[in-house]
Amino acid sequence: LRAIGGDYSQAAYGVGMEISIKLSREATDIDEDGAVHSAFQETLVLLLAEAYYGFVLGDAEAFVKFTGTPS
């Protein structure tokens, strides 16, 4: 999926909560290579940010998906 186009008057979105942010100097993180990183041992600060958003379509036929490659 590269993009979605359409009549956005047929769509609505909402914010379910404010963004919550937590900081930790003791947490651990596992990166994409599987390596474990300790915030305490590596003098890091890890951040967790959470938010809830909703999106609804009034008429699904008012939208199209673009899946091709750019020319």
Backbone as ProteinMPNN parsed JSONL, in Angstrom:
{"seq_chain_A": "LRAIGGDYSQAAYGVGMEISIKLSREATDIDEDGAVHSAFQETLVLLLAEAYYGFVLGDAEAFVKFTGTPS", "coords_chain_A": {"N_chain_A": [[0.848, -1.184, 0.0], [0.703, 2.089, -0.987], [-0.537, 4.568, -0.886], [-3.608, 6.239, 0.066], [-6.433, 7.476, -1.44], [-9.174, 9.772, -1.919], [-12.54, 10.906, -1.183], [-12.407, 12.802, 1.402], [-14.353, 13.976, 2.935], [-16.001, 12.004, 3.609], [-14.923, 10.704, 5.731], [-13.891, 10.344, 9.144], [-12.065, 11.213, 12.089], [-10.795, 10.644, 15.381], [-9.507, 11.535, 18.609], [-8.649, 9.447, 21.146], [-7.472, 9.713, 23.612], [-5.202, 11.791, 25.481], [-1.729, 12.135, 24.629], [0.332, 10.009, 26.398], [3.334, 10.018, 28.238], [6.166, 8.273, 29.301], [9.187, 8.074, 31.086], [12.228, 6.243, 31.489], [15.063, 5.208, 33.296], [15.931, 2.766, 33.964], [14.926, 0.703, 32.431], [14.971, -1.952, 29.911], [15.871, -2.508, 26.476], [15.242, -4.155, 23.422], [16.811, -4.326, 20.425], [16.417, -4.222, 16.763], [18.196, -6.135, 15.877], [18.248, -7.964, 17.857], [19.827, -7.453, 20.025], [20.3, -6.722, 23.456], [19.734, -3.863, 25.38], [20.583, -2.095, 28.208], [19.225, 0.553, 29.906], [20.206, 1.608, 32.291], [22.883, 0.586, 32.496], [24.02, 1.603, 30.172], [23.77, 4.298, 30.381], [21.372, 5.574, 29.455], [18.221, 7.073, 28.515], [15.076, 5.833, 28.261], [12.112, 6.141, 26.36], [8.607, 5.962, 26.468], [5.822, 6.43, 24.6], [2.354, 6.812, 24.332], [-0.74, 6.733, 22.572], [-4.163, 6.935, 21.543], [-5.994, 6.676, 18.615], [-8.795, 7.067, 16.455], [-10.386, 6.06, 13.388], [-12.79, 6.352, 10.901], [-14.808, 5.344, 8.134], [-17.326, 6.863, 6.235], [-18.367, 6.128, 3.772], [-17.101, 3.543, 2.174], [-16.68, 3.177, -0.53], [-15.913, 5.614, -1.452], [-13.22, 5.828, -1.474], [-9.929, 4.937, -2.631], [-7.219, 2.59, -3.07], [-3.783, 2.973, -3.63], [-1.443, 0.971, -4.986], [0.625, 0.511, -6.701], [3.953, 0.876, -8.166], [5.996, 3.823, -8.107], [6.391, 5.849, -11.055]], "CA_chain_A": [[0.0, 0.0, 0.0], [1.523, 3.297, -1.085], [-1.325, 5.75, -0.533], [-5.064, 6.125, 0.012], [-7.017, 8.717, -1.932], [-10.625, 9.745, -1.966], [-13.348, 12.013, -0.685], [-12.198, 12.783, 2.85], [-15.543, 14.407, 3.665], [-16.643, 10.748, 4.002], [-14.105, 10.091, 6.775], [-13.785, 11.089, 10.401], [-11.095, 10.646, 13.018], [-10.911, 11.178, 16.73], [-8.424, 11.269, 19.545], [-9.238, 8.763, 22.283], [-6.826, 10.144, 24.853], [-4.009, 12.596, 25.261], [-0.516, 11.337, 24.557], [0.998, 9.819, 27.688], [4.771, 9.814, 28.062], [6.869, 7.748, 30.467], [10.639, 8.004, 30.939], [12.844, 5.253, 32.368], [16.518, 5.058, 33.28], [16.209, 1.395, 34.39], [14.32, -0.265, 31.51], [15.812, -2.548, 28.876], [15.327, -2.438, 25.121], [15.794, -5.131, 22.486], [16.784, -3.686, 19.105], [15.998, -5.069, 15.643], [19.164, -7.221, 15.71], [18.125, -8.855, 19.001], [20.74, -7.042, 21.097], [19.629, -6.17, 24.628], [20.372, -2.642, 25.877], [20.135, -1.666, 29.529], [19.317, 2.01, 30.049], [21.054, 1.894, 33.448], [24.284, 0.29, 32.199], [24.511, 2.399, 29.043], [23.453, 5.7, 30.686], [20.355, 5.989, 28.491], [16.861, 7.33, 28.971], [14.128, 5.263, 27.306], [10.852, 6.878, 26.335], [7.418, 5.259, 25.997], [4.735, 7.373, 24.313], [1.155, 6.095, 23.913], [-1.914, 7.528, 22.21], [-5.198, 6.19, 20.836], [-6.692, 7.431, 17.584], [-9.791, 6.293, 15.726], [-10.64, 6.508, 12.023], [-13.964, 5.658, 10.379], [-15.243, 5.748, 6.794], [-18.767, 6.931, 6.026], [-18.64, 5.378, 2.546], [-15.837, 2.93, 1.751], [-16.551, 3.315, -1.985], [-15.39, 6.951, -1.746], [-11.767, 5.782, -1.339], [-9.185, 3.969, -3.435], [-5.862, 2.288, -2.618], [-2.733, 2.999, -4.64], [-0.477, -0.055, -4.602], [1.656, 0.385, -7.719], [5.245, 1.515, -7.944], [6.065, 5.132, -8.77], [7.035, 5.806, -12.375]], "C_chain_A": [[0.884, 1.236, 0.0], [0.762, 4.538, -0.644], [-2.809, 5.395, -0.571], [-5.599, 7.48, -0.425], [-8.529, 8.621, -1.92], [-11.264, 11.007, -1.447], [-13.297, 11.999, 0.843], [-13.33, 13.436, 3.638], [-16.338, 13.183, 4.135], [-15.847, 10.005, 5.084], [-14.108, 10.973, 8.012], [-12.723, 10.418, 11.257], [-11.287, 11.294, 14.38], [-9.717, 10.778, 17.566], [-9.05, 10.666, 20.794], [-8.658, 9.174, 23.615], [-5.669, 11.07, 24.506], [-2.798, 11.668, 25.212], [0.089, 11.239, 25.952], [2.459, 9.476, 27.422], [5.363, 9.335, 29.379], [8.356, 7.677, 30.137], [11.183, 6.961, 31.901], [14.352, 5.258, 32.176], [16.926, 3.636, 33.668], [15.727, 0.338, 33.398], [15.361, -0.864, 30.569], [15.087, -2.463, 27.538], [16.004, -3.504, 24.285], [15.674, -4.531, 21.095], [16.446, -4.695, 18.015], [16.956, -6.222, 15.373], [19.113, -8.22, 16.864], [19.051, -8.515, 20.154], [19.952, -6.373, 22.216], [20.426, -4.978, 25.135], [19.752, -2.27, 27.217], [20.317, -0.164, 29.641], [20.249, 2.374, 31.198], [22.53, 1.715, 33.103], [24.858, 1.178, 31.103], [24.211, 3.884, 29.2], [22.485, 6.274, 29.645], [19.074, 6.38, 29.215], [15.937, 6.783, 27.886], [12.782, 5.944, 27.472], [9.754, 5.979, 25.79], [6.317, 6.292, 25.82], [3.552, 6.572, 23.776], [0.032, 7.072, 23.603], [-2.89, 6.618, 21.475], [-5.897, 7.128, 19.86], [-7.696, 6.507, 16.913], [-10.026, 6.905, 14.355], [-11.81, 5.694, 11.49], [-14.321, 6.228, 9.007], [-16.761, 5.772, 6.746], [-19.181, 6.111, 4.821], [-17.316, 4.835, 2.031], [-15.615, 3.058, 0.248], [-15.996, 4.683, -2.386], [-13.865, 6.989, -1.708], [-11.17, 4.712, -2.234], [-7.803, 3.775, -2.822], [-4.927, 2.36, -3.819], [-1.656, 2.025, -4.194], [0.677, -0.185, -5.585], [2.964, 1.055, -7.325], [5.268, 2.863, -8.654], [6.793, 5.031, -10.099], [8.162, 6.796, -12.469]], "O_chain_A": [[1.719, 1.408, 0.888], [1.353, 5.463, -0.086], [-3.21, 4.39, -1.158], [-5.255, 8.509, 0.156], [-9.095, 7.528, -1.912], [-10.613, 12.04, -1.291], [-14.051, 11.275, 1.492], [-13.291, 13.458, 4.868], [-17.242, 13.309, 4.961], [-16.075, 8.819, 5.322], [-14.302, 12.186, 7.932], [-12.506, 9.209, 11.165], [-11.877, 12.369, 14.495], [-9.015, 9.812, 17.266], [-9.888, 11.3, 21.435], [-9.301, 8.998, 24.65], [-5.22, 11.115, 23.361], [-2.852, 10.541, 25.704], [0.328, 12.252, 26.608], [2.775, 8.733, 26.493], [5.102, 9.908, 30.436], [8.736, 7.268, 29.04], [10.664, 6.806, 33.007], [14.853, 5.306, 31.053], [18.115, 3.32, 33.702], [16.1, -0.828, 33.529], [16.476, -0.358, 30.445], [13.862, -2.36, 27.478], [17.205, -3.735, 24.42], [14.569, -4.254, 20.629], [16.216, -5.872, 18.294], [16.581, -7.191, 14.713], [19.845, -9.209, 16.861], [19.061, -9.219, 21.163], [19.056, -5.567, 21.967], [21.643, -5.062, 25.303], [18.533, -2.148, 27.333], [21.429, 0.344, 29.491], [21.003, 3.341, 31.098], [23.342, 2.596, 33.385], [26.053, 1.472, 31.105], [24.38, 4.65, 28.252], [22.744, 7.314, 29.04], [18.88, 6.052, 30.385], [16.001, 7.213, 26.734], [12.369, 6.279, 28.583], [9.94, 5.312, 24.772], [5.923, 6.955, 26.779], [3.715, 5.749, 22.875], [-0.131, 8.094, 24.27], [-2.48, 5.637, 20.854], [-6.332, 8.22, 20.224], [-7.469, 5.301, 16.816], [-9.887, 8.114, 14.173], [-11.818, 4.469, 11.615], [-14.162, 7.422, 8.75], [-17.414, 4.817, 7.166], [-20.23, 5.467, 4.837], [-16.498, 5.591, 1.507], [-14.47, 3.049, -0.205], [-15.644, 4.884, -3.549], [-13.27, 8.051, -1.887], [-11.815, 3.714, -2.555], [-7.278, 4.661, -2.148], [-5.251, 1.863, -4.897], [-1.026, 2.22, -3.155], [1.622, -0.928, -5.32], [3.06, 1.711, -6.288], [4.627, 3.026, -9.692], [7.706, 4.22, -10.253], [8.812, 6.894, -13.51]]}, "name": "protein", "num_of_chains": 1, "seq": "LRAIGGDYSQAAYGVGMEISIKLSREATDIDEDGAVHSAFQETLVLLLAEAYYGFVLGDAEAFVKFTGTPS"}
